[in-house]
Amino acid sequence: MKHSLLKLTFLLLAVYGPFSVASAQQLPVQSHLDSVLPVRGFCIGVPRPSGLDSFLTFVRKELAPQHINTLILRVDYHYAFKSHPELQDSFALSATQVGDIVRVCHENGIRIIPQINLLGHQSDRNHLGKLLQAYPAFDETPDIKMPAVYAWPNPDKLYCKSYCPLHPGLHEVLFEAIDEVCDAFKADAFHAGMDEVFYLGEATCPLCKGKDPAMLFAGEVRAIHDHLALKGRTLWIWGDRLLDGRTTGVGEWEGSYNNTFRAIDMIPQDVTICDWHYDRADYTAVYFAMKGFNVITCPWRSPSLAVAQLNDMVRYRTQSSPEMGGRFRGMVETVWSSPNAFLNGYYGAPSPAMPVQADPGETPWNCLKAMFGGISKLQQ
């Protein structure tokens, strides 16, 4: 008997490492959560260097105890690139500071997936992003100039600029930047954004003119996917451009009006889809799963909607065929303010940078806390 207990002890140490009674008691809970909701995530922009310590404290004291296991960090060009220093934005994290984030997340069992917005979102309101500032030849719509004062709607239908996916010099620059960010964050997956692409296949682009937007979108997804695969990494994207906005009724923001939705049948099925809906619990996750994709539901500011979406996700997993059920991967709360503004709100000191909501309870921090509550109930 003693010999058997020793063998069991050594086996547990080999699998889990040194553990306390408390950690041993947590193993069944973690295993259960991973079964019912494998991805429990949070998406936010990277902090400024001055806010790094507060952000790391939030990861340790809030995210980890609530069993968040995935952190999508919107890096974009807020990193001190060595390969392309011309892409470095107004503030940038150093490799050492990124290492601090990696260490804290690793210690707390949190997977980091860095994001750089690709294809769309190459401008914001009335200023260009760093890629088009540094490489204006990549602009899909060079004839459309950035306005002195931005307003929506506008005659140019400008929401955000896109780069031309067919420009011959584009991918050399992008892939070197992607590789550097993924290496810095020790990431096995990369989020390419690719949401809200309104300019694609434009008549004024000599390379894209007359081409099918679905083919262009799918080609860019495949190019990024195939590059990541060379180093054993997987691709995540937002799912809105793969939904027919008119047929589904989700509209031109949560779906596509320029026919990119047909690309869903042209891209690799090992791309993970982040399916965001902020006003209704639309059942589009089922569509993505039926097309063969792993899918994650993403709320933003509505606590009640997040709870409904979480319950739907669990139901999809348990009430689907084995082939389908495993494709419903979980939930990721999204934040579209600065980390500083979010943390102020989370801890009860709302920032003036946050827009005022008609319902003061409709905030991303309340939404996250509602998701925490839903996860807690899954443990019971």
Contacts in CASP RR format, 6 or more apart in sequence:
PFRMAT RR
TARGET T0000
AUTHOR 0000-0000-0000
METHOD contacts of the structure
MODEL  1
MKHSLLKLTFLLLAVYGPFSVASAQQLPVQSHLDSVLPVRGFCIGVPRPS
GLDSFLTFVRKELAPQHINTLILRVDYHYAFKSHPELQDSFALSATQVGD
IVRVCHENGIRIIPQINLLGHQSDRNHLGKLLQAYPAFDETPDIKMPAVY
AWPNPDKLYCKSYCPLHPGLHEVLFEAIDEVCDAFKADAFHAGMDEVFYL
GEATCPLCKGKDPAMLFAGEVRAIHDHLALKGRTLWIWGDRLLDGRTTGV
GEWEGSYNNTFRAIDMIPQDVTICDWHYDRADYTAVYFAMKGFNVITCPW
RSPSLAVAQLNDMVRYRTQSSPEMGGRFRGMVETVWSSPNAFLNGYYGAP
SPAMPVQADPGETPWNCLKAMFGGISKLQQ
12 19 0 8 1.000
13 19 0 8 1.000
16 23 0 8 1.000
16 27 0 8 1.000
19 27 0 8 1.000
29 379 0 8 1.000
30 67 0 8 1.000
32 378 0 8 1.000
32 379 0 8 1.000
33 40 0 8 1.000
33 67 0 8 1.000
33 375 0 8 1.000
33 378 0 8 1.000
33 379 0 8 1.000
36 314 0 8 1.000
36 317 0 8 1.000
36 318 0 8 1.000
36 378 0 8 1.000
37 310 0 8 1.000
37 313 0 8 1.000
37 314 0 8 1.000
37 317 0 8 1.000
37 330 0 8 1.000
37 331 0 8 1.000
37 375 0 8 1.000
37 378 0 8 1.000
38 329 0 8 1.000
38 330 0 8 1.000
39 69 0 8 1.000
39 70 0 8 1.000
39 296 0 8 1.000
39 329 0 8 1.000
39 330 0 8 1.000
39 331 0 8 1.000
39 332 0 8 1.000
40 67 0 8 1.000
40 68 0 8 1.000
40 69 0 8 1.000
40 70 0 8 1.000
40 330 0 8 1.000
40 331 0 8 1.000
40 371 0 8 1.000
40 375 0 8 1.000
41 68 0 8 1.000
41 69 0 8 1.000
41 70 0 8 1.000
41 71 0 8 1.000
41 72 0 8 1.000
41 330 0 8 1.000
41 331 0 8 1.000
41 332 0 8 1.000
41 333 0 8 1.000
42 63 0 8 1.000
42 68 0 8 1.000
42 70 0 8 1.000
42 71 0 8 1.000
42 72 0 8 1.000
42 332 0 8 1.000
42 333 0 8 1.000
42 335 0 8 1.000
42 368 0 8 1.000
43 71 0 8 1.000
43 72 0 8 1.000
43 73 0 8 1.000
43 74 0 8 1.000
43 115 0 8 1.000
43 274 0 8 1.000
43 298 0 8 1.000
43 332 0 8 1.000
43 333 0 8 1.000
43 334 0 8 1.000
43 335 0 8 1.000
44 71 0 8 1.000
44 72 0 8 1.000
44 73 0 8 1.000
44 74 0 8 1.000
44 334 0 8 1.000
44 335 0 8 1.000
44 339 0 8 1.000
44 342 0 8 1.000
45 73 0 8 1.000
45 74 0 8 1.000
45 75 0 8 1.000
45 78 0 8 1.000
45 335 0 8 1.000
45 338 0 8 1.000
45 339 0 8 1.000
46 73 0 8 1.000
46 74 0 8 1.000
46 75 0 8 1.000
46 78 0 8 1.000
46 79 0 8 1.000
46 93 0 8 1.000
46 101 0 8 1.000
46 339 0 8 1.000
47 54 0 8 1.000
47 55 0 8 1.000
47 93 0 8 1.000
47 339 0 8 1.000
47 340 0 8 1.000
48 91 0 8 1.000
48 338 0 8 1.000
48 339 0 8 1.000
48 340 0 8 1.000
49 91 0 8 1.000
49 92 0 8 1.000
49 93 0 8 1.000
49 94 0 8 1.000
49 97 0 8 1.000
51 339 0 8 1.000
51 340 0 8 1.000
52 93 0 8 1.000
52 97 0 8 1.000
52 100 0 8 1.000
52 101 0 8 1.000
54 340 0 8 1.000
54 343 0 8 1.000
55 101 0 8 1.000
55 339 0 8 1.000
55 343 0 8 1.000
56 100 0 8 1.000
56 101 0 8 1.000
56 104 0 8 1.000
58 343 0 8 1.000
58 346 0 8 1.000
59 71 0 8 1.000
59 101 0 8 1.000
59 104 0 8 1.000
59 105 0 8 1.000
59 108 0 8 1.000
59 110 0 8 1.000
60 104 0 8 1.000
60 108 0 8 1.000
62 346 0 8 1.000
63 71 0 8 1.000
63 108 0 8 1.000
63 110 0 8 1.000
64 108 0 8 1.000
64 109 0 8 1.000
64 110 0 8 1.000
66 372 0 8 1.000
66 375 0 8 1.000
66 376 0 8 1.000
67 375 0 8 1.000
67 379 0 8 1.000
68 110 0 8 1.000
69 109 0 8 1.000
69 110 0 8 1.000
69 111 0 8 1.000
70 110 0 8 1.000
70 111 0 8 1.000
70 113 0 8 1.000
70 332 0 8 1.000
71 105 0 8 1.000
71 110 0 8 1.000
71 111 0 8 1.000
71 112 0 8 1.000
71 113 0 8 1.000
72 113 0 8 1.000
72 114 0 8 1.000
72 115 0 8 1.000
72 191 0 8 1.000
72 236 0 8 1.000
72 274 0 8 1.000
72 332 0 8 1.000
73 101 0 8 1.000
73 112 0 8 1.000
73 113 0 8 1.000
73 114 0 8 1.000
73 115 0 8 1.000
73 185 0 8 1.000
74 115 0 8 1.000
74 117 0 8 1.000
75 93 0 8 1.000
75 114 0 8 1.000
75 115 0 8 1.000
75 116 0 8 1.000
75 181 0 8 1.000
75 185 0 8 1.000
76 89 0 8 1.000
76 115 0 8 1.000
76 116 0 8 1.000
76 117 0 8 1.000
76 130 0 8 1.000
77 87 0 8 1.000
77 88 0 8 1.000
77 89 0 8 1.000
77 92 0 8 1.000
77 116 0 8 1.000
77 129 0 8 1.000
77 130 0 8 1.000
77 131 0 8 1.000
77 177 0 8 1.000
78 89 0 8 1.000
78 91 0 8 1.000
78 92 0 8 1.000
78 93 0 8 1.000
79 88 0 8 1.000
79 92 0 8 1.000
79 93 0 8 1.000
79 98 0 8 1.000
79 180 0 8 1.000
79 181 0 8 1.000
79 184 0 8 1.000
80 88 0 8 1.000
80 92 0 8 1.000
80 93 0 8 1.000
80 94 0 8 1.000
80 95 0 8 1.000
81 87 0 8 1.000
81 88 0 8 1.000
81 92 0 8 1.000
81 177 0 8 1.000
81 180 0 8 1.000
82 180 0 8 1.000
83 176 0 8 1.000
83 177 0 8 1.000
83 179 0 8 1.000
83 180 0 8 1.000
84 134 0 8 1.000
84 173 0 8 1.000
84 176 0 8 1.000
84 177 0 8 1.000
84 180 0 8 1.000
86 130 0 8 1.000
86 134 0 8 1.000
87 130 0 8 1.000
87 131 0 8 1.000
87 134 0 8 1.000
87 173 0 8 1.000
87 177 0 8 1.000
88 130 0 8 1.000
89 129 0 8 1.000
89 130 0 8 1.000
93 101 0 8 1.000
95 184 0 8 1.000
98 184 0 8 1.000
98 185 0 8 1.000
99 184 0 8 1.000
101 112 0 8 1.000
101 185 0 8 1.000
102 112 0 8 1.000
102 184 0 8 1.000
102 185 0 8 1.000
102 186 0 8 1.000
105 111 0 8 1.000
105 112 0 8 1.000
106 186 0 8 1.000
111 188 0 8 1.000
111 189 0 8 1.000
112 185 0 8 1.000
112 186 0 8 1.000
112 187 0 8 1.000
113 187 0 8 1.000
113 189 0 8 1.000
113 190 0 8 1.000
113 191 0 8 1.000
113 236 0 8 1.000
114 181 0 8 1.000
114 182 0 8 1.000
114 184 0 8 1.000
114 185 0 8 1.000
114 187 0 8 1.000
114 190 0 8 1.000
114 191 0 8 1.000
115 190 0 8 1.000
115 191 0 8 1.000
115 192 0 8 1.000
115 193 0 8 1.000
115 236 0 8 1.000
116 174 0 8 1.000
116 177 0 8 1.000
116 178 0 8 1.000
116 181 0 8 1.000
116 190 0 8 1.000
116 191 0 8 1.000
116 192 0 8 1.000
116 193 0 8 1.000
117 192 0 8 1.000
117 193 0 8 1.000
117 194 0 8 1.000
118 163 0 8 1.000
118 174 0 8 1.000
118 192 0 8 1.000
118 193 0 8 1.000
118 194 0 8 1.000
118 220 0 8 1.000
118 224 0 8 1.000
119 162 0 8 1.000
119 163 0 8 1.000
119 165 0 8 1.000
119 192 0 8 1.000
119 193 0 8 1.000
119 194 0 8 1.000
119 197 0 8 1.000
119 200 0 8 1.000
119 217 0 8 1.000
119 220 0 8 1.000
120 160 0 8 1.000
120 161 0 8 1.000
120 162 0 8 1.000
120 163 0 8 1.000
120 194 0 8 1.000
120 195 0 8 1.000
120 196 0 8 1.000
120 197 0 8 1.000
120 199 0 8 1.000
121 160 0 8 1.000
121 193 0 8 1.000
121 195 0 8 1.000
121 196 0 8 1.000
122 128 0 8 1.000
122 129 0 8 1.000
122 131 0 8 1.000
122 132 0 8 1.000
122 139 0 8 1.000
122 160 0 8 1.000
122 161 0 8 1.000
122 162 0 8 1.000
122 163 0 8 1.000
123 129 0 8 1.000
123 132 0 8 1.000
123 146 0 8 1.000
123 158 0 8 1.000
123 160 0 8 1.000
123 161 0 8 1.000
124 160 0 8 1.000
125 150 0 8 1.000
126 146 0 8 1.000
126 147 0 8 1.000
126 148 0 8 1.000
126 149 0 8 1.000
126 150 0 8 1.000
127 146 0 8 1.000
128 146 0 8 1.000
128 161 0 8 1.000
129 161 0 8 1.000
131 138 0 8 1.000
131 163 0 8 1.000
131 173 0 8 1.000
131 174 0 8 1.000
132 138 0 8 1.000
132 139 0 8 1.000
132 161 0 8 1.000
132 163 0 8 1.000
135 170 0 8 1.000
135 173 0 8 1.000
136 142 0 8 1.000
137 167 0 8 1.000
138 163 0 8 1.000
138 164 0 8 1.000
138 167 0 8 1.000
138 169 0 8 1.000
138 170 0 8 1.000
139 161 0 8 1.000
139 163 0 8 1.000
139 164 0 8 1.000
140 161 0 8 1.000
140 162 0 8 1.000
140 163 0 8 1.000
140 164 0 8 1.000
140 199 0 8 1.000
140 200 0 8 1.000
140 201 0 8 1.000
140 202 0 8 1.000
140 205 0 8 1.000
140 208 0 8 1.000
141 161 0 8 1.000
141 162 0 8 1.000
141 199 0 8 1.000
141 202 0 8 1.000
141 204 0 8 1.000
141 205 0 8 1.000
142 204 0 8 1.000
143 204 0 8 1.000
144 156 0 8 1.000
144 158 0 8 1.000
144 161 0 8 1.000
144 199 0 8 1.000
147 154 0 8 1.000
147 158 0 8 1.000
150 158 0 8 1.000
152 159 0 8 1.000
157 198 0 8 1.000
159 196 0 8 1.000
159 198 0 8 1.000
160 196 0 8 1.000
160 198 0 8 1.000
161 199 0 8 1.000
162 197 0 8 1.000
162 198 0 8 1.000
162 199 0 8 1.000
162 200 0 8 1.000
163 170 0 8 1.000
164 170 0 8 1.000
164 205 0 8 1.000
164 207 0 8 1.000
164 208 0 8 1.000
165 200 0 8 1.000
165 208 0 8 1.000
165 216 0 8 1.000
165 219 0 8 1.000
165 220 0 8 1.000
165 223 0 8 1.000
166 207 0 8 1.000
166 208 0 8 1.000
166 211 0 8 1.000
166 216 0 8 1.000
167 207 0 8 1.000
171 223 0 8 1.000
171 227 0 8 1.000
174 224 0 8 1.000
175 227 0 8 1.000
178 190 0 8 1.000
178 224 0 8 1.000
178 227 0 8 1.000
178 228 0 8 1.000
179 231 0 8 1.000
181 187 0 8 1.000
181 190 0 8 1.000
182 190 0 8 1.000
182 228 0 8 1.000
182 231 0 8 1.000
182 233 0 8 1.000
187 233 0 8 1.000
188 232 0 8 1.000
188 233 0 8 1.000
188 234 0 8 1.000
189 228 0 8 1.000
189 233 0 8 1.000
189 234 0 8 1.000
189 235 0 8 1.000
189 236 0 8 1.000
189 272 0 8 1.000
190 224 0 8 1.000
190 228 0 8 1.000
190 233 0 8 1.000
190 234 0 8 1.000
190 235 0 8 1.000
190 236 0 8 1.000
191 235 0 8 1.000
191 236 0 8 1.000
191 237 0 8 1.000
191 274 0 8 1.000
192 221 0 8 1.000
192 224 0 8 1.000
192 235 0 8 1.000
192 236 0 8 1.000
192 237 0 8 1.000
193 236 0 8 1.000
193 237 0 8 1.000
193 238 0 8 1.000
194 217 0 8 1.000
194 220 0 8 1.000
194 221 0 8 1.000
194 237 0 8 1.000
194 238 0 8 1.000
194 239 0 8 1.000
194 241 0 8 1.000
195 237 0 8 1.000
195 238 0 8 1.000
195 239 0 8 1.000
195 240 0 8 1.000
195 241 0 8 1.000
195 276 0 8 1.000
196 240 0 8 1.000
196 241 0 8 1.000
196 253 0 8 1.000
197 217 0 8 1.000
197 241 0 8 1.000
197 256 0 8 1.000
197 258 0 8 1.000
197 260 0 8 1.000
198 252 0 8 1.000
198 258 0 8 1.000
200 208 0 8 1.000
200 213 0 8 1.000
200 216 0 8 1.000
200 217 0 8 1.000
200 258 0 8 1.000
200 260 0 8 1.000
201 208 0 8 1.000
201 209 0 8 1.000
201 210 0 8 1.000
201 211 0 8 1.000
201 213 0 8 1.000
201 216 0 8 1.000
202 208 0 8 1.000
202 209 0 8 1.000
203 209 0 8 1.000
203 210 0 8 1.000
208 216 0 8 1.000
212 259 0 8 1.000
213 258 0 8 1.000
213 259 0 8 1.000
213 260 0 8 1.000
214 259 0 8 1.000
214 260 0 8 1.000
214 261 0 8 1.000
214 262 0 8 1.000
214 263 0 8 1.000
214 266 0 8 1.000
215 263 0 8 1.000
215 266 0 8 1.000
216 260 0 8 1.000
217 241 0 8 1.000
217 260 0 8 1.000
217 263 0 8 1.000
218 263 0 8 1.000
218 266 0 8 1.000
218 267 0 8 1.000
219 263 0 8 1.000
219 266 0 8 1.000
219 267 0 8 1.000
221 235 0 8 1.000
221 237 0 8 1.000
221 263 0 8 1.000
221 267 0 8 1.000
221 268 0 8 1.000
221 271 0 8 1.000
222 266 0 8 1.000
222 267 0 8 1.000
222 268 0 8 1.000
224 235 0 8 1.000
225 235 0 8 1.000
225 267 0 8 1.000
225 268 0 8 1.000
225 270 0 8 1.000
225 271 0 8 1.000
228 234 0 8 1.000
228 235 0 8 1.000
234 270 0 8 1.000
234 271 0 8 1.000
234 272 0 8 1.000
235 268 0 8 1.000
235 270 0 8 1.000
235 271 0 8 1.000
235 272 0 8 1.000
236 271 0 8 1.000
236 272 0 8 1.000
236 273 0 8 1.000
236 274 0 8 1.000
237 271 0 8 1.000
237 272 0 8 1.000
237 273 0 8 1.000
237 274 0 8 1.000
238 273 0 8 1.000
238 274 0 8 1.000
238 276 0 8 1.000
238 298 0 8 1.000
239 273 0 8 1.000
239 274 0 8 1.000
239 275 0 8 1.000
239 276 0 8 1.000
239 288 0 8 1.000
240 250 0 8 1.000
240 253 0 8 1.000
240 254 0 8 1.000
240 255 0 8 1.000
240 256 0 8 1.000
240 276 0 8 1.000
241 255 0 8 1.000
241 256 0 8 1.000
241 260 0 8 1.000
241 261 0 8 1.000
241 263 0 8 1.000
242 256 0 8 1.000
242 260 0 8 1.000
242 261 0 8 1.000
242 263 0 8 1.000
242 264 0 8 1.000
242 273 0 8 1.000
242 288 0 8 1.000
243 250 0 8 1.000
243 254 0 8 1.000
243 255 0 8 1.000
243 256 0 8 1.000
243 261 0 8 1.000
243 284 0 8 1.000
243 287 0 8 1.000
244 255 0 8 1.000
244 256 0 8 1.000
244 261 0 8 1.000
245 251 0 8 1.000
245 252 0 8 1.000
245 254 0 8 1.000
245 255 0 8 1.000
245 256 0 8 1.000
245 257 0 8 1.000
245 261 0 8 1.000
246 257 0 8 1.000
248 255 0 8 1.000
248 282 0 8 1.000
248 284 0 8 1.000
250 277 0 8 1.000
250 282 0 8 1.000
250 284 0 8 1.000
251 257 0 8 1.000
254 276 0 8 1.000
254 277 0 8 1.000
254 278 0 8 1.000
254 282 0 8 1.000
255 261 0 8 1.000
264 288 0 8 1.000
264 291 0 8 1.000
265 291 0 8 1.000
269 291 0 8 1.000
269 292 0 8 1.000
269 293 0 8 1.000
270 294 0 8 1.000
271 293 0 8 1.000
272 293 0 8 1.000
272 294 0 8 1.000
272 295 0 8 1.000
272 296 0 8 1.000
272 329 0 8 1.000
273 288 0 8 1.000
273 293 0 8 1.000
273 294 0 8 1.000
273 295 0 8 1.000
273 296 0 8 1.000
274 295 0 8 1.000
274 296 0 8 1.000
274 298 0 8 1.000
274 332 0 8 1.000
275 284 0 8 1.000
275 285 0 8 1.000
275 288 0 8 1.000
275 295 0 8 1.000
275 296 0 8 1.000
275 297 0 8 1.000
275 298 0 8 1.000
276 297 0 8 1.000
276 298 0 8 1.000
276 299 0 8 1.000
276 300 0 8 1.000
276 334 0 8 1.000
277 284 0 8 1.000
277 297 0 8 1.000
277 298 0 8 1.000
277 299 0 8 1.000
277 305 0 8 1.000
277 309 0 8 1.000
278 299 0 8 1.000
278 300 0 8 1.000
278 301 0 8 1.000
278 302 0 8 1.000
278 305 0 8 1.000
279 302 0 8 1.000
279 305 0 8 1.000
280 305 0 8 1.000
281 305 0 8 1.000
281 308 0 8 1.000
281 309 0 8 1.000
281 312 0 8 1.000
283 312 0 8 1.000
285 295 0 8 1.000
285 297 0 8 1.000
285 312 0 8 1.000
285 313 0 8 1.000
285 316 0 8 1.000
285 328 0 8 1.000
286 316 0 8 1.000
288 295 0 8 1.000
288 327 0 8 1.000
289 295 0 8 1.000
289 316 0 8 1.000
289 320 0 8 1.000
289 324 0 8 1.000
289 325 0 8 1.000
289 327 0 8 1.000
289 328 0 8 1.000
290 324 0 8 1.000
292 327 0 8 1.000
293 327 0 8 1.000
294 326 0 8 1.000
294 327 0 8 1.000
294 329 0 8 1.000
295 327 0 8 1.000
295 328 0 8 1.000
295 329 0 8 1.000
296 329 0 8 1.000
296 330 0 8 1.000
296 331 0 8 1.000
296 332 0 8 1.000
297 309 0 8 1.000
297 310 0 8 1.000
297 312 0 8 1.000
297 313 0 8 1.000
297 330 0 8 1.000
297 331 0 8 1.000
297 332 0 8 1.000
298 331 0 8 1.000
298 332 0 8 1.000
298 333 0 8 1.000
298 334 0 8 1.000
299 305 0 8 1.000
299 306 0 8 1.000
299 309 0 8 1.000
299 331 0 8 1.000
299 333 0 8 1.000
299 334 0 8 1.000
299 367 0 8 1.000
299 371 0 8 1.000
300 333 0 8 1.000
300 334 0 8 1.000
300 335 0 8 1.000
300 336 0 8 1.000
300 364 0 8 1.000
300 367 0 8 1.000
301 357 0 8 1.000
301 362 0 8 1.000
301 363 0 8 1.000
301 364 0 8 1.000
301 366 0 8 1.000
301 367 0 8 1.000
302 362 0 8 1.000
302 367 0 8 1.000
303 361 0 8 1.000
303 362 0 8 1.000
303 366 0 8 1.000
303 367 0 8 1.000
303 369 0 8 1.000
303 370 0 8 1.000
304 370 0 8 1.000
305 367 0 8 1.000
306 331 0 8 1.000
306 333 0 8 1.000
306 367 0 8 1.000
306 370 0 8 1.000
306 371 0 8 1.000
307 370 0 8 1.000
307 371 0 8 1.000
307 374 0 8 1.000
309 331 0 8 1.000
310 331 0 8 1.000
310 371 0 8 1.000
310 374 0 8 1.000
310 375 0 8 1.000
313 328 0 8 1.000
313 330 0 8 1.000
313 331 0 8 1.000
314 378 0 8 1.000
316 324 0 8 1.000
316 325 0 8 1.000
316 328 0 8 1.000
317 325 0 8 1.000
317 326 0 8 1.000
317 328 0 8 1.000
318 325 0 8 1.000
320 326 0 8 1.000
320 328 0 8 1.000
331 371 0 8 1.000
333 364 0 8 1.000
333 367 0 8 1.000
333 368 0 8 1.000
333 371 0 8 1.000
334 364 0 8 1.000
335 342 0 8 1.000
335 364 0 8 1.000
335 368 0 8 1.000
336 364 0 8 1.000
337 351 0 8 1.000
337 353 0 8 1.000
337 354 0 8 1.000
337 364 0 8 1.000
338 351 0 8 1.000
338 353 0 8 1.000
340 351 0 8 1.000
340 353 0 8 1.000
341 351 0 8 1.000
341 353 0 8 1.000
341 354 0 8 1.000
342 364 0 8 1.000
342 365 0 8 1.000
344 350 0 8 1.000
344 351 0 8 1.000
344 354 0 8 1.000
345 351 0 8 1.000
345 354 0 8 1.000
345 363 0 8 1.000
345 365 0 8 1.000
346 365 0 8 1.000
346 368 0 8 1.000
354 363 0 8 1.000
357 363 0 8 1.000
END
